Amino acid sequence: MASTIISTVIGVGLGVLSAIHRNRWIDVLARIVGLFGISMPTFWSGILLILIFSVSLGWFPAMGSKGLITLVLPSVTLGFVGAGFIVRMVRNSMLEVMNEHFIVTLRAKGLSERLVMYRHALRNALIPAITIIGIHIGDLMAGTVVIETVFSRQGIGRILADAIMAKDLPVVQGVVFFSAIIYVVVNLLVDISYVFIDPRVRRTQ
């Protein structure tokens, strides 16, 4: 959950700013974040964060699952990967919407640029972004197996890894079934959210 919140906030925020300030420094930064987020394996970025923020700076504990402070590095590691995909999706969606005729009409009516971008353009660009967020939650759940092993955390991913090593089939089946339920529920909520974000969806029903 924490990694999903981090990836959504960073991804949507940077994606919108990147599209609005195209070819400026914030756009370059967003594309770099997207490139590194997609390219870096989670185990490598996790070890890198441990070396920087735990070993060198000593800001966060490298391992364990006691307290919220131990959740920071694992969440950031998984969230950064998700942010890479979301940044690219939101940026591309915003750029497509900004070229639509209704955006030109809203500007011609005298609406402020901020209102046009954040109320109308962003609302129309969120549909594909929310879709990729829902799909990527499954990838984040799969990534917990690696992350919880790297950071020595006790969680569903570590339980699954230990059960596979011990050949404990009932536990493996239970974890897979639980993960499938979470994935289905999340995608159901994503589909329901379309109705509230885009009024056109309501009219077609």
Secondary structure, 3 states (H helix, E strand, C coil): CHHHHHHHHHHHHHHHHHHHCCCCHHHHHHHHHHHHHHHCCHHHHHHHHHHHHHHHCCCCCCCCCCCHHHHHHHHHHHHHHHHHHHHHHHHHHHHHHHCCHHHHHHHHCCCCHHHHHHHHHHHHHHHHHHHHHHHHHHHHHHHHHHHHHHCCCCCHHHHHHHHHHHCCHHHHHHHHHHHHHHHHHHHHHHHHHHHHHCHHHHHHC
